């Protein structure tokens, strides 16, 4: 199992609409990725306690499954980013161990 973390950097003037993210963007992610997506979660950073304003986490069976989804649906998902944030996300792909 792998986890793709989408990290939204915090900086002066950074904005993030968690309501839109949870009510619109994540349902879009679920819809377009379908059963290939094995799980997802969202975290809102605590002000002053880290470098990220928010984080999204997506679970996949393999890197290959993620790459296939990204190639097919990446443009649709990336086009939605300006609807909830003015930051550029950073992606981290990790193997889950627990």
N, CA, C and O atoms as CSV, one atom per row, in Angstrom:
chain,resi,resn,atom,element,x,y,z
A,1,UNK,N,N,0.857,-1.177,0.000
A,1,UNK,CA,C,0.000,0.000,0.000
A,1,UNK,C,C,0.900,1.236,0.000
A,1,UNK,O,O,1.919,1.279,0.690
A,2,UNK,N,N,0.506,2.234,-0.783
A,2,UNK,CA,C,1.223,3.500,-0.770
A,2,UNK,C,C,0.272,4.623,-0.370
A,2,UNK,O,O,-0.944,4.535,-0.544
A,3,UNK,N,N,0.867,5.675,0.167
A,3,UNK,CA,C,0.108,6.874,0.504
A,3,UNK,C,C,0.688,8.035,-0.291
A,3,UNK,O,O,1.897,8.268,-0.283
A,4,UNK,N,N,-0.181,8.749,-0.968
A,4,UNK,CA,C,0.216,9.973,-1.663
A,4,UNK,C,C,-0.265,11.131,-0.801
A,4,UNK,O,O,-1.466,11.339,-0.630
A,5,UNK,N,N,0.680,11.871,-0.267
A,5,UNK,CA,C,0.355,13.044,0.548
A,5,UNK,C,C,0.475,14.277,-0.335
A,5,UNK,O,O,1.494,14.493,-0.991
A,6,UNK,N,N,-0.575,15.075,-0.340
A,6,UNK,CA,C,-0.601,16.324,-1.092
A,6,UNK,C,C,-0.502,17.427,-0.044
A,6,UNK,O,O,-1.446,17.671,0.707
A,7,UNK,N,N,0.643,18.084,-0.005
A,7,UNK,CA,C,0.970,19.029,1.052
A,7,UNK,C,C,0.855,20.447,0.506
A,7,UNK,O,O,1.462,20.777,-0.513
A,8,UNK,N,N,0.087,21.271,1.176
A,8,UNK,CA,C,-0.158,22.646,0.755
A,8,UNK,C,C,0.633,23.589,1.660
A,8,UNK,O,O,0.259,23.800,2.813
A,9,UNK,N,N,1.741,24.167,1.136
A,9,UNK,CA,C,2.610,25.006,1.969
A,9,UNK,C,C,1.902,26.239,2.521
A,9,UNK,O,O,1.072,26.860,1.858
A,10,UNK,N,N,2.260,26.562,3.744
A,10,UNK,CA,C,1.748,27.764,4.383
A,10,UNK,C,C,2.753,28.891,4.178
A,10,UNK,O,O,3.962,28.670,4.246
A,11,UNK,N,N,2.264,30.074,3.932
A,11,UNK,CA,C,3.113,31.252,3.780
A,11,UNK,C,C,2.248,32.479,3.995
A,11,UNK,O,O,1.026,32.373,4.102
A,12,UNK,N,N,2.878,33.639,4.059
A,12,UNK,CA,C,2.105,34.872,4.181
A,12,UNK,C,C,1.155,34.977,2.997
A,12,UNK,O,O,1.581,34.882,1.846
A,13,UNK,N,N,-0.109,35.169,3.270
A,13,UNK,CA,C,-1.106,35.305,2.220
A,13,UNK,C,C,-1.680,34.006,1.706
A,13,UNK,O,O,-2.559,34.025,0.844
A,14,UNK,N,N,-1.205,32.859,2.215
A,14,UNK,CA,C,-1.740,31.572,1.770
A,14,UNK,C,C,-3.173,31.406,2.261
A,14,UNK,O,O,-3.494,31.732,3.404
A,15,UNK,N,N,-4.022,30.896,1.382
A,15,UNK,CA,C,-5.410,30.623,1.758
A,15,UNK,C,C,-5.739,29.176,1.430
A,15,UNK,O,O,-5.154,28.582,0.525
A,16,UNK,N,N,-6.679,28.622,2.173
A,16,UNK,CA,C,-7.136,27.254,1.939
A,16,UNK,C,C,-8.574,27.155,2.427
A,16,UNK,O,O,-8.865,27.444,3.587
A,17,UNK,N,N,-9.465,26.746,1.539
A,17,UNK,CA,C,-10.884,26.608,1.867
A,17,UNK,C,C,-11.174,25.133,2.157
A,17,UNK,O,O,-11.490,24.359,1.253
A,18,UNK,N,N,-11.061,24.760,3.433
A,18,UNK,CA,C,-11.253,23.362,3.817
A,18,UNK,C,C,-12.684,22.904,3.575
A,18,UNK,O,O,-12.906,21.732,3.272
A,19,UNK,N,N,-13.660,23.798,3.701
A,19,UNK,CA,C,-15.051,23.417,3.424
A,19,UNK,C,C,-15.204,22.973,1.970
A,19,UNK,O,O,-15.801,21.933,1.694
A,20,UNK,N,N,-14.666,23.759,1.046
A,20,UNK,CA,C,-14.731,23.379,-0.374
A,20,UNK,C,C,-13.951,22.088,-0.606
A,20,UNK,O,O,-14.419,21.197,-1.316
A,21,UNK,N,N,-12.781,21.988,-0.020
A,21,UNK,CA,C,-11.920,20.817,-0.194
A,21,UNK,C,C,-12.661,19.536,0.207
A,21,UNK,O,O,-12.641,18.545,-0.523
A,22,UNK,N,N,-13.306,19.568,1.362
A,22,UNK,CA,C,-14.006,18.372,1.862
A,22,UNK,C,C,-15.340,18.125,1.162
A,22,UNK,O,O,-15.717,16.974,0.942
A,23,UNK,N,N,-16.056,19.190,0.810
A,23,UNK,CA,C,-17.389,19.036,0.231
A,23,UNK,C,C,-17.387,18.881,-1.292
A,23,UNK,O,O,-18.322,18.315,-1.858
A,24,UNK,N,N,-16.334,19.385,-1.959
A,24,UNK,CA,C,-16.325,19.353,-3.426
A,24,UNK,C,C,-15.108,18.643,-4.020
A,24,UNK,O,O,-15.253,17.763,-4.869
A,25,UNK,N,N,-13.905,19.026,-3.572
A,25,UNK,CA,C,-12.720,18.450,-4.202
A,25,UNK,C,C,-12.551,16.971,-3.876
A,25,UNK,O,O,-12.351,16.160,-4.780
A,26,UNK,N,N,-12.627,16.612,-2.609
A,26,UNK,CA,C,-12.434,15.198,-2.269
A,26,UNK,C,C,-13.516,14.296,-2.859
A,26,UNK,O,O,-13.193,13.186,-3.283
A,27,UNK,N,N,-14.788,14.713,-2.910
A,27,UNK,CA,C,-15.772,13.891,-3.636
A,27,UNK,C,C,-15.434,13.755,-5.127
A,27,UNK,O,O,-15.682,12.706,-5.722
A,28,UNK,N,N,-14.869,14.811,-5.735
A,28,UNK,CA,C,-14.424,14.718,-7.125
A,28,UNK,C,C,-13.308,13.681,-7.247
A,28,UNK,O,O,-13.315,12.865,-8.168
A,29,UNK,N,N,-12.356,13.712,-6.325
A,29,UNK,CA,C,-11.268,12.734,-6.307
A,29,UNK,C,C,-11.847,11.321,-6.237
A,29,UNK,O,O,-11.462,10.447,-7.014
A,30,UNK,N,N,-12.774,11.104,-5.304
A,30,UNK,CA,C,-13.395,9.777,-5.158
A,30,UNK,C,C,-14.113,9.353,-6.430
A,30,UNK,O,O,-14.020,8.200,-6.850
A,31,UNK,N,N,-14.827,10.286,-7.037
A,31,UNK,CA,C,-15.607,9.963,-8.242
A,31,UNK,C,C,-14.699,9.554,-9.397
A,31,UNK,O,O,-14.925,8.517,-10.021
A,32,UNK,N,N,-13.678,10.353,-9.689
A,32,UNK,CA,C,-12.859,10.069,-10.863
A,32,UNK,C,C,-11.887,8.911,-10.644
A,32,UNK,O,O,-11.554,8.210,-11.600
A,33,UNK,N,N,-11.427,8.694,-9.417
A,33,UNK,CA,C,-10.485,7.600,-9.173
A,33,UNK,C,C,-11.175,6.270,-8.902
A,33,UNK,O,O,-10.579,5.208,-9.083
A,34,UNK,N,N,-12.431,6.327,-8.467
A,34,UNK,CA,C,-13.212,5.104,-8.270
A,34,UNK,C,C,-12.561,4.130,-7.309
A,34,UNK,O,O,-11.974,4.524,-6.302
A,35,UNK,N,N,-12.674,2.848,-7.636
A,35,UNK,CA,C,-12.218,1.795,-6.727
A,35,UNK,C,C,-10.698,1.683,-6.657
A,35,UNK,O,O,-10.178,0.964,-5.804
A,36,UNK,N,N,-9.978,2.373,-7.531
A,36,UNK,CA,C,-8.515,2.378,-7.444
A,36,UNK,C,C,-8.056,3.103,-6.188
A,36,UNK,O,O,-7.014,2.777,-5.619
A,37,UNK,N,N,-8.839,4.088,-5.758
A,37,UNK,CA,C,-8.552,4.814,-4.524
A,37,UNK,C,C,-9.004,3.961,-3.348
A,37,UNK,O,O,-10.180,3.611,-3.246
A,38,UNK,N,N,-8.080,3.628,-2.467
A,38,UNK,CA,C,-8.380,2.739,-1.339
A,38,UNK,C,C,-8.728,3.480,-0.058
A,38,UNK,O,O,-9.206,2.867,0.897
A,39,UNK,N,N,-8.500,4.773,-0.021
A,39,UNK,CA,C,-8.833,5.572,1.154
A,39,UNK,C,C,-8.324,6.983,0.977
A,39,UNK,O,O,-7.445,7.239,0.155
A,40,UNK,N,N,-8.882,7.903,1.756
A,40,UNK,CA,C,-8.416,9.280,1.720
A,40,UNK,C,C,-8.732,9.967,3.035
A,40,UNK,O,O,-9.631,9.560,3.771
A,41,UNK,N,N,-7.974,11.019,3.315
A,41,UNK,CA,C,-8.214,11.822,4.507
A,41,UNK,C,C,-7.707,13.231,4.246
A,41,UNK,O,O,-6.959,13.473,3.299
A,42,UNK,N,N,-8.124,14.149,5.096
A,42,UNK,CA,C,-7.709,15.542,4.993
A,42,UNK,C,C,-7.327,16.048,6.372
A,42,UNK,O,O,-7.973,15.726,7.368
A,43,UNK,N,N,-6.277,16.840,6.414
A,43,UNK,CA,C,-5.811,17.453,7.659
A,43,UNK,C,C,-5.701,18.957,7.455
A,43,UNK,O,O,-5.233,19.417,6.414
A,44,UNK,N,N,-6.128,19.711,8.440
A,44,UNK,CA,C,-5.968,21.161,8.449
A,44,UNK,C,C,-4.858,21.491,9.443
A,44,UNK,O,O,-4.933,21.121,10.614
A,45,UNK,N,N,-3.837,22.184,8.971
A,45,UNK,CA,C,-2.725,22.528,9.847
A,45,UNK,C,C,-3.145,23.469,10.962
A,45,UNK,O,O,-4.003,24.332,10.772
A,46,UNK,N,N,-2.537,23.297,12.120
A,46,UNK,CA,C,-2.757,24.199,13.248
A,46,UNK,C,C,-1.861,25.419,13.027
A,46,UNK,O,O,-0.648,25.275,12.877
A,47,UNK,N,N,-2.444,26.610,13.007
A,47,UNK,CA,C,-1.642,27.811,12.733
A,47,UNK,C,C,-0.402,27.907,13.624
A,47,UNK,O,O,-0.471,27.733,14.840
A,48,UNK,N,N,0.720,28.187,12.984
A,48,UNK,CA,C,1.971,28.365,13.703
A,48,UNK,C,C,2.654,27.087,14.133
A,48,UNK,O,O,3.670,27.141,14.826
A,49,UNK,N,N,2.130,25.938,13.744
A,49,UNK,CA,C,2.675,24.670,14.226
A,49,UNK,C,C,3.278,23.795,13.134
A,49,UNK,O,O,3.531,22.613,13.369
A,50,UNK,N,N,3.510,24.336,11.970
A,50,UNK,CA,C,4.131,23.541,10.918
A,50,UNK,C,C,4.144,24.282,9.595
A,50,UNK,O,O,3.551,25.352,9.466
A,51,UNK,N,N,4.819,23.711,8.620
A,51,UNK,CA,C,5.000,24.397,7.341
A,51,UNK,C,C,3.838,24.256,6.360
A,51,UNK,O,O,3.878,24.852,5.284
A,52,UNK,N,N,2.801,23.479,6.702
A,52,UNK,CA,C,1.713,23.243,5.749
A,52,UNK,C,C,0.384,23.750,6.298
A,52,UNK,O,O,0.055,23.550,7.467
A,53,UNK,N,N,-0.371,24.413,5.418
A,53,UNK,CA,C,-1.690,24.932,5.792
A,53,UNK,C,C,-2.715,23.800,5.825
A,53,UNK,O,O,-3.666,23.828,6.607
A,54,UNK,N,N,-2.506,22.803,4.959
A,54,UNK,CA,C,-3.403,21.649,4.896
A,54,UNK,C,C,-2.693,20.504,4.193
A,54,UNK,O,O,-1.674,20.694,3.530
A,55,UNK,N,N,-3.261,19.295,4.354
A,55,UNK,CA,C,-2.718,18.101,3.716
A,55,UNK,C,C,-3.855,17.179,3.320
A,55,UNK,O,O,-4.841,17.039,4.044
A,56,UNK,N,N,-3.707,16.562,2.178
A,56,UNK,CA,C,-4.618,15.505,1.758
A,56,UNK,C,C,-3.816,14.230,1.600
A,56,UNK,O,O,-2.660,14.268,1.179
A,57,UNK,N,N,-4.422,13.096,1.936
A,57,UNK,CA,C,-3.716,11.817,1.862
A,57,UNK,C,C,-4.586,10.820,1.102
A,57,UNK,O,O,-5.761,10.633,1.420
A,58,UNK,N,N,-3.994,10.186,0.098
A,58,UNK,CA,C,-4.700,9.225,-0.747
A,58,UNK,C,C,-3.987,7.887,-0.680
A,58,UNK,O,O,-2.759,7.831,-0.753
A,59,UNK,N,N,-4.745,6.809,-0.542
A,59,UNK,CA,C,-4.168,5.469,-0.470
A,59,UNK,C,C,-4.420,4.702,-1.763
A,59,UNK,O,O,-5.523,4.721,-2.309
A,60,UNK,N,N,-3.372,4.023,-2.243
A,60,UNK,CA,C,-3.439,3.190,-3.435
A,60,UNK,C,C,-2.721,1.869,-3.163
A,60,UNK,O,O,-1.889,1.782,-2.260
A,61,UNK,N,N,-3.043,0.853,-3.940
A,61,UNK,CA,C,-2.379,-0.441,-3.804
A,61,UNK,C,C,-0.909,-0.375,-4.204
A,61,UNK,O,O,-0.079,-1.079,-3.629
A,62,UNK,N,N,-0.577,0.472,-5.192
A,62,UNK,CA,C,0.789,0.498,-5.709
A,62,UNK,C,C,1.097,1.854,-6.354
A,62,UNK,O,O,0.201,2.648,-6.641
A,63,UNK,N,N,2.379,2.085,-6.568
A,63,UNK,CA,C,2.804,3.278,-7.285
A,63,UNK,C,C,2.243,3.247,-8.706
A,63,UNK,O,O,1.823,4.277,-9.234
A,64,UNK,N,N,2.236,2.072,-9.318
A,64,UNK,CA,C,1.708,1.940,-10.686
A,64,UNK,C,C,0.240,2.350,-10.748
A,64,UNK,O,O,-0.175,3.022,-11.692
A,65,UNK,N,N,-0.547,1.953,-9.754
A,65,UNK,CA,C,-1.969,2.325,-9.729
A,65,UNK,C,C,-2.114,3.843,-9.616
A,65,UNK,O,O,-2.948,4.443,-10.294
A,66,UNK,N,N,-1.303,4.458,-8.760
A,66,UNK,CA,C,-1.333,5.917,-8.625
A,66,UNK,C,C,-0.932,6.593,-9.930
A,66,UNK,O,O,-1.600,7.528,-10.371
A,67,UNK,N,N,0.151,6.132,-10.554
A,67,UNK,CA,C,0.630,6.753,-11.788
A,67,UNK,C,C,-0.391,6.651,-12.915
A,67,UNK,O,O,-0.539,7.583,-13.706
A,68,UNK,N,N,-1.093,5.527,-12.991
A,68,UNK,CA,C,-2.140,5.371,-13.998
A,68,UNK,C,C,-3.260,6.376,-13.760
A,68,UNK,O,O,-3.737,7.015,-14.699
A,69,UNK,N,N,-3.679,6.516,-12.504
A,69,UNK,CA,C,-4.723,7.490,-12.161
A,69,UNK,C,C,-4.275,8.911,-12.467
A,69,UNK,O,O,-5.045,9.707,-13.005
A,70,UNK,N,N,-3.033,9.228,-12.125
A,70,UNK,CA,C,-2.518,10.568,-12.357
A,70,UNK,C,C,-2.475,10.886,-13.855
A,70,UNK,O,O,-2.830,11.987,-14.275
A,71,UNK,N,N,-2.044,9.925,-14.638
A,71,UNK,CA,C,-1.966,10.146,-16.086
A,71,UNK,C,C,-3.347,10.381,-16.685
A,71,UNK,O,O,-3.512,11.201,-17.588
A,72,UNK,N,N,-4.335,9.654,-16.170
A,72,UNK,CA,C,-5.690,9.737,-16.714
A,72,UNK,C,C,-6.470,10.921,-16.167
A,72,UNK,O,O,-7.133,11.635,-16.919
A,73,UNK,N,N,-6.392,11.131,-14.849
A,73,UNK,CA,C,-7.271,12.097,-14.189
A,73,UNK,C,C,-6.548,13.305,-13.591
A,73,UNK,O,O,-7.199,14.221,-13.088
A,74,UNK,N,N,-5.227,13.321,-13.637
A,74,UNK,CA,C,-4.468,14.416,-13.060
A,74,UNK,C,C,-4.894,15.796,-13.538
A,74,UNK,O,O,-5.089,16.690,-12.714
A,75,UNK,N,N,-5.044,15.998,-14.843
A,75,UNK,CA,C,-5.435,17.338,-15.305
A,75,UNK,C,C,-6.761,17.834,-14.716
A,75,UNK,O,O,-6.891,19.012,-14.383
A,76,UNK,N,N,-7.731,16.944,-14.591
A,76,UNK,CA,C,-9.028,17.321,-14.011
A,76,UNK,C,C,-8.861,17.734,-12.552
A,76,UNK,O,O,-9.406,18.750,-12.118
A,77,UNK,N,N,-8.108,16.941,-11.808
A,77,UNK,CA,C,-7.939,17.223,-10.379
A,77,UNK,C,C,-7.088,18.473,-10.153
A,77,UNK,O,O,-7.393,19.284,-9.278
A,78,UNK,N,N,-6.037,18.627,-10.929
A,78,UNK,CA,C,-5.185,19.804,-10.778
A,78,UNK,C,C,-5.912,21.086,-11.165
A,78,UNK,O,O,-5.648,22.142,-10.591
A,79,UNK,N,N,-6.822,21.005,-12.132
A,79,UNK,CA,C,-7.574,22.188,-12.564
A,79,UNK,C,C,-8.490,22.715,-11.463
A,79,UNK,O,O,-8.881,23.882,-11.493
A,80,UNK,N,N,-8.836,21.875,-10.496
A,80,UNK,CA,C,-9.731,22.284,-9.409
A,80,UNK,C,C,-8.992,23.007,-8.282
A,80,UNK,O,O,-9.633,23.649,-7.450
A,81,UNK,N,N,-7.682,22.919,-8.234
A,81,UNK,CA,C,-6.910,23.490,-7.127
A,81,UNK,C,C,-7.199,24.973,-6.888
A,81,UNK,O,O,-7.366,25.359,-5.731
A,82,UNK,N,N,-7.266,25.822,-7.913
A,82,UNK,CA,C,-7.526,27.250,-7.642
A,82,UNK,C,C,-8.881,27.527,-6.988
A,82,UNK,O,O,-9.109,28.632,-6.497
A,83,UNK,N,N,-9.772,26.553,-6.974
A,83,UNK,CA,C,-11.068,26.733,-6.324
A,83,UNK,C,C,-10.978,26.680,-4.797
A,83,UNK,O,O,-11.912,27.096,-4.112
A,84,UNK,N,N,-9.861,26.172,-4.257
A,84,UNK,CA,C,-9.771,26.082,-2.796
A,84,UNK,C,C,-8.461,26.599,-2.194
A,84,UNK,O,O,-8.358,26.728,-0.974
A,85,UNK,N,N,-7.476,26.891,-3.015
A,85,UNK,CA,C,-6.228,27.409,-2.448
A,85,UNK,C,C,-5.466,28.246,-3.465
A,85,UNK,O,O,-5.650,28.108,-4.674
A,86,UNK,N,N,-4.610,29.114,-2.947
A,86,UNK,CA,C,-3.726,29.896,-3.803
A,86,UNK,C,C,-2.280,29.411,-3.691
A,86,UNK,O,O,-1.357,30.113,-4.105
A,87,UNK,N,N,-2.079,28.218,-3.134
A,87,UNK,CA,C,-0.745,27.643,-2.991
A,87,UNK,C,C,-0.522,26.546,-4.032
A,87,UNK,O,O,-1.472,26.021,-4.611
A,88,UNK,N,N,0.737,26.214,-4.256
A,88,UNK,CA,C,1.102,25.104,-5.133
A,88,UNK,C,C,1.397,23.889,-4.263
A,88,UNK,O,O,2.286,23.952,-3.413
A,89,UNK,N,N,0.679,22.786,-4.450
A,89,UNK,CA,C,0.918,21.624,-3.599
A,89,UNK,C,C,2.244,20.930,-3.903
A,89,UNK,O,O,2.782,21.009,-5.007
A,90,UNK,N,N,2.740,20.253,-2.882
A,90,UNK,CA,C,3.922,19.409,-2.970
A,90,UNK,C,C,3.426,17.977,-2.757
A,90,UNK,O,O,2.619,17.722,-1.864
A,91,UNK,N,N,3.910,17.046,-3.579
A,91,UNK,CA,C,3.480,15.657,-3.482
A,91,UNK,C,C,4.569,14.794,-2.854
A,91,UNK,O,O,5.749,14.932,-3.175
A,92,UNK,N,N,4.155,13.901,-1.953
A,92,UNK,CA,C,5.054,12.927,-1.341
A,92,UNK,C,C,4.417,11.557,-1.492
A,92,UNK,O,O,3.274,11.355,-1.080
A,93,UNK,N,N,5.147,10.612,-2.079
A,93,UNK,CA,C,4.672,9.232,-2.206
A,93,UNK,C,C,5.446,8.397,-1.222
A,93,UNK,O,O,6.677,8.405,-1.227
A,94,UNK,N,N,4.728,7.665,-0.365
A,94,UNK,CA,C,5.345,6.883,0.705
A,94,UNK,C,C,4.769,5.482,0.747
A,94,UNK,O,O,3.613,5.266,0.385
A,95,UNK,N,N,5.578,4.529,1.190
A,95,UNK,CA,C,5.061,3.203,1.510
A,95,UNK,C,C,4.502,3.246,2.911
A,95,UNK,O,O,5.140,3.764,3.827
A,96,UNK,N,N,3.297,2.697,3.082
A,96,UNK,CA,C,2.738,2.657,4.425
A,96,UNK,C,C,3.272,1.424,5.141
A,96,UNK,O,O,3.384,0.352,4.546
A,97,UNK,N,N,3.594,1.576,6.393
A,97,UNK,CA,C,4.185,0.478,7.188
A,97,UNK,C,C,3.284,0.033,8.316
A,97,UNK,O,O,3.405,-1.098,8.787
A,98,UNK,N,N,2.383,0.891,8.763
A,98,UNK,CA,C,1.436,0.526,9.839
A,98,UNK,C,C,0.038,0.891,9.424
A,98,UNK,O,O,-0.908,0.670,10.180
